[in-house]
Amino acid sequence: MECVIGVVGRDFAVVAADTSAVQSILVHKTDEDKVMVLDSHKLMGASGEPGDRVQFTEYIQKNLHLYQFRNTIPLSTAATANFTRGELATALRRNPYMVNVILAGYDKDVGASMYYIDYIATLHKIDKGAFGYGSYFCLSLMDKLYHPDMTVEEAVDLVDKCIKEIRLRLVVAPQNFVIKVVDKDGAKVYARREYISDSPPDAAPATASATATEA
């Protein structure tokens, strides 16, 4: 039930993802960071099989660092997207990575940009997007509320609306999310959204007990 969300605004990009590490019906942890900082001005939000997701995102991150050490300049966001697509396409014919990616970055001459890359190496430049079951709700909200000149606060508010809808409508919904922003000042964590129940722990049993007594 993973979900990765991305939005491009006026001069920034926002990437958010749930923080659940799940196997089958078990939740192993709720603080897994699925939005990797590739370098000072790039973010990669990934969903998919946990092992593939961790290995592939780290592989891309280390190769970007290697390129910069060898050539003294970093890859642009577009070049990083094409490199990532190339690696997925190569693996597709050998041992595929079951990973879907939203890549966001900021370049001085281009500004903020975002790319959608799925596990079969499909690449698209986008202004908004989402992966996972939560995308069924997020994409419709984005179609209605998104506009290109959004401020950071407006974009994060849109992401919050998506998170609220996911928690409300998805049968087994991830509760905690991390939101990261990349702009001219670099990539950073903007906020964390942790679910806090409004009801006291014994509220549900008490209600059930009262109903049974009346019956």
C-alpha positions in Angstrom: 0.0 0.0 0.0 2.9 2.3 -0.7 2.4 5.8 -2.0 4.8 8.4 -3.5 3.6 11.9 -4.5 5.3 14.6 -6.5 4.4 18.2 -7.3 6.4 20.9 -9.2 5.7 24.5 -8.2 7.0 27.9 -9.3 10.7 27.3 -8.5 10.7 24.2 -6.4 9.5 20.6 -6.3 7.9 18.6 -3.5 8.2 14.8 -3.1 6.3 12.9 -0.4 6.2 9.3 0.5 4.8 7.0 3.2 7.2 5.7 5.8 5.9 2.1 6.2 8.1 -0.9 5.8 5.7 -3.8 5.1 5.9 -7.4 4.3 2.7 -9.3 3.5 0.3 -8.4 6.4 3.0 -7.2 8.8 4.3 -3.7 9.4 7.9 -3.9 10.4 8.5 -0.2 10.9 6.9 3.2 10.4 9.9 5.4 9.9 11.4 4.2 6.6 12.6 7.1 4.5 11.6 6.4 0.9 12.7 9.8 -0.5 16.4 9.7 -1.0 18.5 12.8 -1.3 20.7 11.9 -4.4 22.8 15.0 -4.2 22.5 18.6 -3.0 19.7 19.4 -5.5 18.0 16.1 -6.3 15.4 13.9 -4.7 14.3 10.4 -5.6 11.0 9.0 -4.2 10.7 5.3 -4.8 8.2 2.6 -4.3 8.4 -1.2 -4.9 10.0 -4.3 -3.4 11.9 -3.1 -0.3 15.2 -4.8 -1.3 15.1 -3.5 -4.9 14.1 -0.1 -3.8 16.9 0.3 -1.3 19.6 -1.2 -3.6 18.5 0.7 -6.7 18.2 4.1 -5.1 21.6 3.7 -3.4 23.1 2.5 -6.7 21.9 5.7 -8.5 23.0 7.9 -5.7 26.6 6.5 -5.6 26.9 6.6 -9.4 25.9 10.3 -9.4 28.6 11.0 -6.8 31.1 9.0 -8.9 30.3 11.1 -12.0 30.8 14.3 -10.1 34.1 13.2 -8.6 35.4 12.2 -12.0 34.1 15.2 -14.0 33.9 17.9 -11.2 30.4 18.8 -12.3 27.1 17.2 -11.3 24.6 15.6 -13.7 21.6 17.7 -14.5 18.1 16.5 -13.4 17.3 15.5 -17.0 20.6 13.6 -17.4 20.0 11.8 -14.1 16.5 10.8 -15.3 17.9 9.4 -18.5 20.7 7.6 -16.7 18.1 6.1 -14.3 15.9 5.0 -17.1 18.9 3.4 -18.9 19.8 1.4 -15.8 16.2 0.2 -15.4 16.1 -0.7 -19.2 19.3 -2.7 -18.9 18.1 -4.5 -15.8 14.8 -5.3 -17.4 16.5 -7.7 -19.8 18.5 -9.4 -17.1 17.2 -9.2 -13.5 14.5 -6.4 -13.3 14.2 -4.0 -10.4 10.6 -3.8 -9.2 10.9 -0.1 -8.5 8.9 2.9 -9.5 10.5 6.3 -9.2 9.6 10.0 -9.0 12.8 12.0 -9.6 12.8 15.8 -8.8 15.6 18.3 -9.0 16.6 21.9 -9.4 19.0 23.2 -12.0 20.1 26.9 -12.2 19.4 27.2 -15.9 16.2 25.2 -16.0 14.6 25.6 -12.6 12.7 22.8 -10.9 11.7 19.7 -12.9 10.3 16.3 -12.2 10.3 12.9 -14.0 8.2 9.8 -13.7 10.1 6.5 -14.3 8.4 3.1 -13.7 9.8 -0.4 -13.4 9.7 -1.1 -17.1 11.8 2.0 -17.9 9.0 4.3 -19.0 10.2 8.0 -18.7 8.0 11.1 -18.7 8.6 14.6 -17.6 5.7 15.7 -15.4 4.4 18.5 -13.3 2.5 16.3 -10.8 2.3 12.6 -10.3 2.0 9.7 -7.9 2.7 6.0 -7.6 1.0 3.3 -5.5 -2.6 2.6 -4.5 -2.9 6.1 -3.1 -2.4 7.5 -6.7 -6.1 6.6 -7.4 -7.1 9.4 -5.1 -4.1 11.7 -5.5 -4.2 12.1 -9.3 -7.9 13.2 -9.3 -7.2 15.8 -6.5 -4.2 17.1 -8.4 -6.1 17.4 -11.6 -8.6 19.6 -9.8 -6.4 21.7 -7.5 -2.9 21.9 -9.2 -1.6 25.0 -11.0 1.9 25.7 -12.2 2.5 28.8 -10.1 1.9 27.2 -6.7 3.9 28.4 -3.7 5.6 25.9 -1.4 2.7 26.3 1.1 0.1 25.6 -1.5 1.9 22.6 -2.8 2.4 21.1 0.7 -1.3 21.8 1.4 -2.2 19.8 -1.8 0.0 17.0 -0.6 -1.7 17.1 2.8 -5.1 16.8 1.1 -3.8 13.7 -0.8 -2.6 12.2 2.5 -5.9 12.9 4.2 -7.8 11.2 1.3 -5.5 8.2 1.4 -6.0 7.8 5.1 -9.7 8.1 4.7 -10.4 5.9 1.7 -7.7 3.3 1.4 -8.5 0.0 3.2 -5.1 -0.5 4.6 -3.6 3.0 4.5 -0.1 4.0 5.5 -0.4 6.5 8.3 2.9 8.3 8.4 4.5 10.4 5.6 7.6 12.4 5.0 7.6 15.5 2.8 10.8 16.8 1.2 11.4 20.0 -0.9 14.1 20.8 -3.4 14.7 24.4 -4.6 17.6 26.8 -5.3 18.8 26.4 -1.7 19.0 22.6 -2.0 17.1 19.5 -0.9 15.7 19.2 2.6 13.0 17.7 4.8 10.1 20.0 4.9 7.8 18.2 7.3 6.7 14.8 8.6 3.0 13.9 8.9 2.4 11.4 11.7 -1.1 10.0 12.4 -2.5 10.7 15.8 -5.9 9.2 16.7 -8.5 11.7 18.0 -10.0 8.9 20.2 -8.6 7.6 23.5 -7.3 4.0 23.3 -10.3 2.6 25.2 -13.0 4.5 23.2 -13.7 1.7 20.7 -14.1 -1.1 23.3 -16.3 1.1 25.5 -18.6 1.8 22.5 -18.8 -1.8 21.6 -19.6 -2.9 25.1 -22.4 -0.3 25.4 -23.9 -1.6 22.2 -23.8 -5.2 23.4 -25.5 -4.3 26.7 -28.4 -2.4 25.0 -28.9 -5.4 22.6 
